[in-house]
Amino acid sequence: MAFHVRGTVLPDGVARDLWILGDRITFERPGVECVTLADGGFLLPGLVDVHTHPGAVGDASTPPGFDAGLFAEQIDAHRDAGTAALRFPGLTGEVPDEVRDAPGAPRMITAGRWLAWAGLSRSAEFHTVTDELAAAAVKEALANDGWCKIMGDWDFDAPPVPYEVMRAVVEAVHAVGGRVAAHCQSAEGVLQAARAGIDSIEHGMGMPEECVGLMAASGAAYVPTLTAFAGGRAEVAARGTARAALWLSGHDTMIRRVREAHDAGVTVLAGTDSAPFGNVAAEVGHLVAAGLPAEAAVG
C-alpha cells in the first residue's frame, strides 16, 4: 500500500501529486493500492536539525547524566514539528534502540560524547576531557555514525585548541573514514578549525572573513545555531561591559557570515542546539533573516 498526497510542493511552488511508499517519496504512481491522505495545502520534505542534544540532564548543582525517557519525549517533539532527520553532536548517553527503531521516528546520526582538550581554559559539565584528543575522537567516530564532536574553544574570549591539535584530530578521524564537528565561538577558534579542515563548524561566533574561503575549499559545513544565541542578545547588551561588546560583535559577525558562506558555496545547515526541542522552524526563520535563501534554509 502507498499513500497519496496532492498539494503545492515547496520550494518550487508547483501543485503536484506524490506518493509515499515505505520511507520513500515518488512522483510516479506506484503499482499498488493507494490511499489519499491529503488534497491541498503546502508540501515540503521533512526538516533536518543537525545540532541538538536531547536527553541531557544536570546543571551546576547536579551531576550530568542521560534520561532515556526525556530523550524519547524530546525526539517526539522533533518529530511532531516535522523534523525527519537529526544529528546529535554530543550526547550524555546512548540512543535507546527502541527509540531509534520506532516507527515514524526521525533518522538519527550520533557523534558520541562532547570531547574537550585538557588544555582548554575550562570545560562544561557534559564534556569528556582528554589529553589524547585525536585518539578519543577516532574512538567516538568509530563507535557512532561516523561523526565525532570536539570543543575547538570554550569561551569567546579565551584561547582555543591549538591548530596542531585540531589538525591531528582531523587527520586521524579522516583516516578511518569519519568526520569532525567542532564547537567554535571565538574568532581564533573558528580560524584554527577552518585551517585544520574541520568538517562542520558549529556556532562560528566572530568568524574571520578568511574562514569562508577555507571552508569552501575544504567542503566544510557551517551550522550557526542562531536560535541558541538570539534569546540572550538583549541580556548581554544590557550589561554594557567590554566583554559584552565583544560578544555582540562576534554575534553580528556570525550572522553576517551566513549569507557570505552560502554565496561562497559553503553548505549552511539548520541546528537549534538548545531547548525548546522541535524548534527547527525557528532556526530556519533566523537563517532566512540572516540572508540565506529560503530554499537553502529548509535544507
N, C-alpha and C positions, 0 to 999 in steps of 0.2 A: 504494500500500500504506500502511496505517496500523498503528500498534502499540497494543495494548490492555493496560491495566493496571487491576487492581482492588485496592483497599485502603482503609484509613481515612484520609480526607482531613483534613489539618490546615489551619487551627486548628479547624474545625467538629467534628471527631471523628466524622464520619459515613462509613460504608462506602459507596463509590461506584465505578462504572465510569467510566473516562475513556479517551480515545483520543488518541494523538499523531499528528498529521498534518503532516508537514514540521516547521516550528518553531512550530506552534500546538497547543494542547491544547483538546479539546472534550469535553463531557459527552454529546454526541449521537453515536451510532454513524454514521460516515461510510459512504457507499455504495461502498466499495472493499474489497479484500481486507484482512483484519485478522489480525495475529499477536499472540498473548498473550505479553507479556514477563514479567509477574508477577501473582500472585494471592495477596494477603495483604500484611501489613506496613503501614507508615505512608507517606503520600504528602504532599508539600508542594512548592510551586513552588521553582524554583532560587533560592538565596540571592543577595544582592547585596552587594558590597563597594564602597562609594563612596569609599574613601580608601586607595589602595595605590600603591606606586611600584616596580613590577618593572623589572628590567634595570639599575638604577643600580649603578655600581661606583665605588670610590675612597674615600679617607679622608684623614686629616690629612697623611699622607705620600705619597699617590698622587693624581694629578690626577683629577677627576671624569670619568666617561665613561658610555657605554652599551654593554652587552654583549647583542647580539641573541640569542645562544644562551641566556644566562642568563634573558633576558626570556621566551623560549619555555618554558623549564623552569618558571619561576615561574607563568606563565599555566596550564600544565598542572597545577600544584599547586592553583591556584584551582579549575580545572575538576573535578579529581578529588575536591575537597572539596564539590562540589555548588553551586559558585558559578556562576550563569548570566549575571551582568552585572557589569561592573567600571567604575569611574570612576578615572581617573588624574589627581589634582590636583597635577601636577608630574612630568615625566619628563625624563631627560637625553638622550633621543634620540627618533627617530621610530619609531612602531609598524610593524614589518615587515608588509607586505601579506600575506605567506604565513602569518603567524600570525593576523592579524585575520580572514582569509578561510578559515581552516582549518575543515573540517567538525567540528562539535561544540565549537568554541571559544566561550568566553563573549562576549557582546556587550560592546564596549569603547567608552567615552566618554573622549576625551582633552581635556586642558586646557592642553597645551603645557608650557613651562618654568615653574619657580617664578620669580616676579618679586619682587624686593626693591627698595624705595625706597632711594635712595642715602643718605638721611638717617637710616636706622636705625643703632643703636649698633654692630651687627655683622651679618654675614650668613654663612650656611653655604656650604660649598664648591660646592653644587649650584645655587645661586641665580644668576639673571641680575640684576645690579644696574643700576639706571637712574635718571636724574633725571626722565625722562618716563614716569612710571608709567602714566598713563591711555592714552597712545599705544601703549605696549608691550602693555598689557592688551587693547586693541582688536585689535592685530595677532595676538595669540595666540588670542583668541576666534574670529576670522575664519578662522584657519589650522587650527583644530581642530574640535571638535564643539560649538562654541557656548560653551564654558566657558573661563575663564582662572583662574589662581591667583596671588594676591598674598600677601605676608607683611604681615599687619596689625601685627605686632610681631615681636620675636625672643625675648629673654629675658623671663621672667615678672616681672622687677623692673626693666625698662628702659622708657623712653618708647616709645610706639607711633607708627605713621604718623599724622600729624595728620588730624583729621576732614576738613578741606578737601581734602586729597589723596585720601582714600578716597572722598569723595563725588564728586569729579571722575572717578575711575575708574568708579564705578557708573553715573553719568550717561552717560559715553562708551560704555561697553560695552552698556548697555541700549539706547542709541540705534541700535546695529547689530544688536539682537536677541539679544545674548549675555547670559551670566550670570557672576557673580563669586564664587569661593570665596576665603575669607581664613583663613590661619593666624593664630590668636589664642590666646595663652596668658598673657595678663596681663589683669587686671580692666579697665584703661583701654583696652587694645587691643580687647577684646570690646565694650566700650561704644561706642567710636568706630565699630566695624564695624556694630553694630546700628543706631546712629543714622544711618549712611550708607546703609543699605538693602542691605548685602551679602546675596547670595542664599543662601550657606551658610557657616556659621561652623564652622571645624574646630578641635577641641580644646576651647576655651572655658574654660580654667583660670581660676578666680577670677571667673567671670561674675557681674556685679552683678544683683540681682533685677530691676531695671527692664528689663534686656535681654530678658527673657522676653516682656513685653508688646510691646516694639518689634519683636521677631522675629515674633510672632504677627500684628501689624498689617501687616508688610511681606511676609509669606509666606516668610520665610527658613527654611531647614532648619538643624538642629543635628546635627553629626557629632562626638561627643565622643572617639572613638578611645580608649576606656577601656583596651583591651588594651595599648596602647603605653605607658601610664603605670603600670599595675598592677604590673608586674615590678620597677619601680625604687623603689617606695614604701618598702620596708624599708631599702634602702640609704640613701635620703635621710633617713629618720627617725633612722638610726644616727649621722648627722653631728652632731646636736644643736646646730646653729647657728641664728641668727636667720633666715638666708636659707632654711635647710631648713624652718623652721617656716612661713615664708611659702609655700613650695612646697606643703607638706602642707595648709595651709589652703585654698589655691587648688584643690588636687586634691579635697578634701572638697566644696567648693562646686560644682565641675564635676559631680561625681556627683549631688549633691542637685538640681541644675537639670534633670537628665534627666527625672524624673517631673514636675517643675513645668512644664517646657516642653511635655511631652506633654499635660498637663491643660489648658494654655492654648491648645492647638490647633496647636502647632509640630510639624512633622514631624521626628522623631528617627530618624536613619539609622545603620546599622552600617558602620564603617570601621576597618580594622586598622592602617594606617599603616606598620607595620614587620614584619620577619620574626618568625615563620615565615609564609610565604605559604600561602594556603589555610586560614587560621585564623579565618575569619569566624564560625564557630560559637562560638568562644570569646568573640568580641565580643558576639554575641547573648546569651550567658550573662551577661556583665558588665552588659549593658543591663537584663536581667531582674532581676539582683541589685540594680540601682540603682532599681528600681521600675517600669520600663517593662513594660506588659502584654506577655505573650509574643506575642500576635497582632501587635502593633506592632513588636516587636523583630525578628521574622523578615521584616518588610517587607511 
